[in-house]
Amino acid sequence: MTEDFKEPIPSLQVAQGSVAWQTPSNIALVKYWGKRDPQLPENPSISFTLKNCHTNTKVDFVKRTITDGEFSFDIIFEGEKKEAFKPKIQKFFERIQEYVPFVSEYHFTITSDNSFPHSSGIASSASGMSALSMCLMSIEKQLNPEISETYFYRKASFLARLGSGSACRSVKGNLVVWGAHPEIAESSDLYGVPFSEEIAPIFENYQDTILLVDKGEKQVSSTVGHQLMHGHPYAASRFSQAVENISKIKTFLKSGAIKEFIALVESEALTLHAMMMTSQPYFILMKPNTLEIINKIWAYRAENDSNICFTLDAGANVHLLYPENEKEKVHSFIETELSIHCQNNHFIHDELGYGAKEMK
């Protein structure tokens, strides 16, 4: 319940300080597309937490002499002050104030940078909002040292969700479920929970190379895309399908049924983009090189009896997923066949990670 995350009366006073966290992006295997207020998913999702695609965020805070209920903060992103980012953080603070009232009592200097291009379909809002949420929870921990570790991380995921839905899946790893599902223990629409069951060895240390087809701003934001699911002619069927696919992928992950895993993951990616193409208004985020890469992946898999597959987020870039035992061969395939379809031949090798890390 949301009441569980209302901040207790602080036991300590803290005049100023500095906290810092690194949190990763994530890539959904079963997608969520469509949400209701306040930032609740229309269907459950499950994601791989990444390792190398991350955001580093430092928050310096100092007690304000006047507390007027307003928010006071500056944002420095990759070395530059970013006024354009302020409305998003303002809205985030408005949403979370009842859970962390101290956000109006301090001036914050938020300094952040990414290890990957911003707004290019690598879920920069997921890593960015989860990193900020972890920093806020570190401040709450200073004010209330008695809060438990479980509460700390669960509330961080809860807060992150109010900034960006998928951000709640970036707090922990290596697999995270967001959205209530009858077969996932403790799953909730309010926060992400780690997938607690054992997975087959083939899915351990899984690899993800992000092929950067287009590093520019997306023509349609994810926020707008989610809104277009309201009244979508296929919305109800899609939400039901996602619930069923969580049940299926849960079984595949445990049994090691990688061929079935591949078919489900690729179908989920294409279904996500099919929802975009059948919205009103409709839109397409894939680029010609996205399709070139997908076709080459299919050809390589057939010719080499490989277990590579692709998934897509809400953008043009392709996530190439593969077991660690194919790493050397797949890297050669990427360099010789796929990189030419990437913007400036740019790709990022990544792998499963384990969530947020505090930076000292």
Disulfide bonds with the S-S distance in Angstrom:
none
